[in-house]
Amino acid sequence: MGLYRRRGSRFWWMSYTMNDERYFESTKTTSKELANKIWKRREGEIALGLFKVGWPGERMTFAQLCEEFERSHFAGLSEATVRGHRAYLKHLKAFFGDRRLDRITTRLVEEYRDYRRQQPSKLNPQQTLKGASVNRELECLKCVLDLAVQREYIAGNPAAKVKHFNELRERPVRKMLTLEEEQRILEAAPPYLRVAIILLSQTGGRTYSEGMSLRWDQVDFDARVIRLDNNVKTPGSVEPVPLSEYACDVLKAWKKEQGSTSPYIFPSPKYPDRPILSVKTAWTSTLVRAGVPHFAIYTLRHVFCTRLSEVAPDAVVQRAMRHTSPETKRRYQLGMAEQVREAVEKVNQRLYGKRIALHFRDSQPVVSEELATAASN
C-alpha cells in the first residue's frame, strides 16, 4: 500500500512488509513529501536488516546487559583486566543502569563522556578525571553494546561514533633516561625498589604483573630466565623472560640479603605472604630525592626497548618485549635524537663535505677607512 491517509488522523501513515507480515505505522508528519522519505528509509532499513519489530532492547536494561557481558566476556581475560573492566562497569551502571537499551543514544553517551570528564579524580580530588580514563570507560561501553548488537538486542551501537578525548595533550613529554639520572635514582631508592628498578630496566617487564608480583619459583637461575604464569596480558607475553648476568647477580644478592621465607621476590612489609601492591609513593619520593623530574615507573620498559634497539635487530627487540607486532616497538622507543643526528651528519658529510657556514646577508669585502678615503678623493 505504501502511504495512505487514516480516518481521524492528520498524519500520513505507511505500511510495509517484514517476515511475511504487514505492519502499519504513523509517519508523524502531515507532509506527504517528508512521509515518503520516511517510508523509503524504513524500506531500506528492512532490506539491510537494520529494522526489527519488537527488539529485545526495548525490554532489557543496561544493567541486565552488563550481567550477560560479564558471563560471556570475562572468561578469557586475565584477572587484572577483569578488575579494570569491573571498575569501568561500576561507573557505567551508575549512569545507564536502569535505562532500556533502545533509550541509549549517541547524544546520551556524549553526555556521559562530558559528565565523567568533570568528575574529581579519586587519587587527587583537586583535579578532574583525565581524558584517558574516560576513554577507557567509553571503550568498555562500546564492547558492552557490541554484544547487544551481536545478539540482536539493538540495531546499532550508539557508542561507536562518539569522539574520544585526545590523550596526547595530557601525557608528559617523553624523554630518555640518562645513565647519570639512573645512577642518582638507584642511590636514592630504598633497597627493594633499587632491585626492582634494575630488574625492570634489564628485562623490560611490566611493572606489576611481570615485576613486583614475581615469585622466587618463577626465577630459573640455571637457565637464567623468568618463567611467567599464564595470567599475562597477551599470549605472546607468556614466553620466558631472559635474564642478563647483571640481573642474575642482583637477584641472587637480593635473595641472600632478604633472608625471608616469603615466596615473593618483593613481599609486602605487612603481609609477607603477599606481594607489594603499589610502589607509586616510594617511586615519587625517590625521584624527588634524586632530583629527577617525575616520570612513571612503567617508562623503564620504554628505556629497555630504546637501549636494546640501538644494538639489536627488530626481531630480537620484538621477542624481548614480547610484542605481537614488530611495529609496536615504535611506541616504546624514547629519545632517538642522538641516533637521528648521527645519521644526518653522515648524509651531510657525503653530500657537502666540509664547507664554510652560511652567510645570512650579502656583504661587500671589508675596505679599510684609508682606502675608502683615497678612493673618494
Buried (B, 14 or more C-beta within 10 A) or exposed (E): EEBEEEEEEEBBBBBBEBEEEEEEEBBEBEEEEEBBEBBEEBBEBBEEEEBBEEBBBBEBBBBBBBEBBBEEBBEEBBEBBBEBBEBBBEBBBEBBEEBBBBBBEBEBBBEBBEEBBEEEEEEEEEEBBBBBBBBBBBEBBBBBBBBBBEBEBBBEBBBEEBEEBEBEEEEEEBEBBEEEBBEBBBEBBEEBBBBBBBBBBBBBBBBBBBBBBBBBEBBEEEEBBBBBEEBBBEEBBBBBBBBEEEBBEBBEEBBEEBEEEBBBBBBBEEEEEEBBEEBEEBBEBBBEEBEBEEBEBEBBBBBBBBBBBEEEEEEEBBBBBBBEEBEBBEEBBBBEEEEEEEEEEEEEEEEEEEEEEEEEEEEEEEEEEEEEEEEEE
